[in-house]
Amino acid sequence: NMKFWDKFMETKELLRYNTTMNVIVFNNATFHALKEELVQVQDASTEHSNSKNATKAKNKSDVHNELEIAITKAMN
């Protein structure tokens, strides 16, 4: 899902810049858009895991779970 990755990379750059400035300013709207995107991707992964490619879908889901944790930590 390129839309998700574009948003994520944009946000990562924003975080890197603000961290450098020693001022973390995280746009809440961007955060919630990312969370919404994560839910959609995870739903797709869950559907996929019901198919014959269960392992691949699980790996994809794990990656997005890790991303969600990283984004949540960045908020704190």
C-alpha atoms as an extended CHARMM CRD file, in Angstrom:
* protein
*
        76  EXT
         1         1  ASN       CA              0.0000000000        0.0000000000        0.0000000000  PROA      1               0.0000000000
         2         2  MET       CA              2.1050000000        2.8780000000       -1.3060000000  PROA      2               0.0000000000
         3         3  LYS       CA             -0.1720000000        5.5570000000        0.1700000000  PROA      3               0.0000000000
         4         4  PHE       CA              0.5860000000        4.2160000000        3.6470000000  PROA      4               0.0000000000
         5         5  TRP       CA              4.3420000000        4.0480000000        3.0670000000  PROA      5               0.0000000000
         6         6  ASP       CA              4.4380000000        7.5750000000        1.5840000000  PROA      6               0.0000000000
         7         7  LYS       CA              2.6370000000        8.9160000000        4.6550000000  PROA      7               0.0000000000
         8         8  PHE       CA              4.8510000000        6.9120000000        6.9960000000  PROA      8               0.0000000000
         9         9  MET       CA              8.0990000000        8.0960000000        5.3550000000  PROA      9               0.0000000000
        10        10  GLU       CA              6.8410000000       11.7060000000        5.3500000000  PROA      10              0.0000000000
        11        11  THR       CA              6.0520000000       11.4390000000        9.0490000000  PROA      11              0.0000000000
        12        12  LYS       CA              9.4070000000        9.7950000000        9.7580000000  PROA      12              0.0000000000
        13        13  GLU       CA             11.1760000000       12.7340000000        8.0850000000  PROA      13              0.0000000000
        14        14  LEU       CA              9.0450000000       15.1730000000       10.0850000000  PROA      14              0.0000000000
        15        15  LEU       CA              9.9380000000       13.3680000000       13.3280000000  PROA      15              0.0000000000
        16        16  ARG       CA             13.6560000000       13.2860000000       12.4520000000  PROA      16              0.0000000000
        17        17  TYR       CA             13.6450000000       17.0390000000       11.7950000000  PROA      17              0.0000000000
        18        18  ASN       CA             11.7600000000       17.8870000000       14.9880000000  PROA      18              0.0000000000
        19        19  THR       CA             13.9610000000       15.5680000000       17.0630000000  PROA      19              0.0000000000
        20        20  THR       CA             17.0450000000       17.3430000000       15.6920000000  PROA      20              0.0000000000
        21        21  MET       CA             15.5140000000       20.6750000000       16.7150000000  PROA      21              0.0000000000
        22        22  ASN       CA             14.8580000000       19.0820000000       20.1280000000  PROA      22              0.0000000000
        23        23  VAL       CA             11.1640000000       19.9010000000       19.7090000000  PROA      23              0.0000000000
        24        24  ILE       CA              8.8810000000       16.9640000000       19.0140000000  PROA      24              0.0000000000
        25        25  VAL       CA              5.8240000000       18.2990000000       17.2600000000  PROA      25              0.0000000000
        26        26  PHE       CA              3.7340000000       15.4760000000       15.9220000000  PROA      26              0.0000000000
        27        27  ASN       CA              0.7180000000       16.3310000000       13.7980000000  PROA      27              0.0000000000
        28        28  ASN       CA             -2.2450000000       14.5220000000       15.3780000000  PROA      28              0.0000000000
        29        29  ALA       CA             -4.1430000000       14.3710000000       12.0910000000  PROA      29              0.0000000000
        30        30  THR       CA             -1.1670000000       12.6450000000       10.4430000000  PROA      30              0.0000000000
        31        31  PHE       CA             -0.9480000000       10.2100000000       13.3600000000  PROA      31              0.0000000000
        32        32  HSD       CA             -4.6230000000        9.2910000000       13.1170000000  PROA      32              0.0000000000
        33        33  ALA       CA             -4.3790000000        8.9500000000        9.3270000000  PROA      33              0.0000000000
        34        34  LEU       CA             -1.4560000000        6.5480000000        9.8340000000  PROA      34              0.0000000000
        35        35  LYS       CA             -3.3890000000        4.5680000000       12.4510000000  PROA      35              0.0000000000
        36        36  GLU       CA             -6.3880000000        4.3020000000       10.1040000000  PROA      36              0.0000000000
        37        37  GLU       CA             -4.0980000000        3.1220000000        7.3050000000  PROA      37              0.0000000000
        38        38  LEU       CA             -2.5500000000        0.5240000000        9.6380000000  PROA      38              0.0000000000
        39        39  VAL       CA             -5.9950000000       -0.8500000000       10.5490000000  PROA      39              0.0000000000
        40        40  GLN       CA             -6.8700000000       -1.2070000000        6.8570000000  PROA      40              0.0000000000
        41        41  VAL       CA             -3.5800000000       -2.9620000000        6.0560000000  PROA      41              0.0000000000
        42        42  GLN       CA             -3.9670000000       -5.2760000000        9.0630000000  PROA      42              0.0000000000
        43        43  ASP       CA             -7.5330000000       -6.1230000000        8.0230000000  PROA      43              0.0000000000
        44        44  ALA       CA             -6.2240000000       -7.0240000000        4.5610000000  PROA      44              0.0000000000
        45        45  SER       CA             -3.4920000000       -9.1470000000        6.1810000000  PROA      45              0.0000000000
        46        46  THR       CA             -6.0750000000      -10.9580000000        8.3130000000  PROA      46              0.0000000000
        47        47  GLU       CA             -8.1670000000      -11.7410000000        5.2340000000  PROA      47              0.0000000000
        48        48  HSD       CA             -5.0340000000      -12.9140000000        3.4700000000  PROA      48              0.0000000000
        49        49  SER       CA             -4.0620000000      -15.1830000000        6.3820000000  PROA      49              0.0000000000
        50        50  ASN       CA             -7.2770000000      -17.1390000000        5.7880000000  PROA      50              0.0000000000
        51        51  SER       CA             -5.9050000000      -18.0500000000        2.3770000000  PROA      51              0.0000000000
        52        52  LYS       CA             -3.1210000000      -20.4870000000        1.4730000000  PROA      52              0.0000000000
        53        53  ASN       CA             -0.4500000000      -17.8020000000        2.0440000000  PROA      53              0.0000000000
        54        54  ALA       CA             -0.9850000000      -17.6380000000        5.8140000000  PROA      54              0.0000000000
        55        55  THR       CA              2.7080000000      -17.3680000000        6.7140000000  PROA      55              0.0000000000
        56        56  LYS       CA              3.3570000000      -14.4730000000        4.3380000000  PROA      56              0.0000000000
        57        57  ALA       CA              0.3220000000      -12.5790000000        5.6610000000  PROA      57              0.0000000000
        58        58  LYS       CA              1.3800000000      -13.1770000000        9.2610000000  PROA      58              0.0000000000
        59        59  ASN       CA              4.8430000000      -11.7750000000        8.5740000000  PROA      59              0.0000000000
        60        60  LYS       CA              3.2600000000       -8.7210000000        6.9450000000  PROA      60              0.0000000000
        61        61  SER       CA              0.9600000000       -8.2810000000        9.9390000000  PROA      61              0.0000000000
        62        62  ASP       CA              3.9120000000       -8.5540000000       12.3790000000  PROA      62              0.0000000000
        63        63  VAL       CA              5.7510000000       -5.7940000000       10.5090000000  PROA      63              0.0000000000
        64        64  HSD       CA              2.7320000000       -3.5000000000       10.7620000000  PROA      64              0.0000000000
        65        65  ASN       CA              2.2900000000       -4.3110000000       14.4710000000  PROA      65              0.0000000000
        66        66  GLU       CA              5.9170000000       -3.2510000000       15.0380000000  PROA      66              0.0000000000
        67        67  LEU       CA              5.2760000000       -0.0730000000       13.0320000000  PROA      67              0.0000000000
        68        68  GLU       CA              2.2320000000        0.7240000000       15.1380000000  PROA      68              0.0000000000
        69        69  ILE       CA              4.2780000000        0.3000000000       18.3350000000  PROA      69              0.0000000000
        70        70  ALA       CA              7.0360000000        2.5630000000       16.9550000000  PROA      70              0.0000000000
        71        71  ILE       CA              4.5230000000        5.2580000000       15.9590000000  PROA      71              0.0000000000
        72        72  THR       CA              2.8300000000        5.0800000000       19.3670000000  PROA      72              0.0000000000
        73        73  LYS       CA              6.2170000000        5.4250000000       21.1440000000  PROA      73              0.0000000000
        74        74  ALA       CA              7.0020000000        8.4420000000       18.9480000000  PROA      74              0.0000000000
        75        75  MET       CA              3.8350000000       10.0890000000       20.2690000000  PROA      75              0.0000000000
        76        76  ASN       CA              5.0110000000        9.8330000000       23.9080000000  PROA      76              0.0000000000
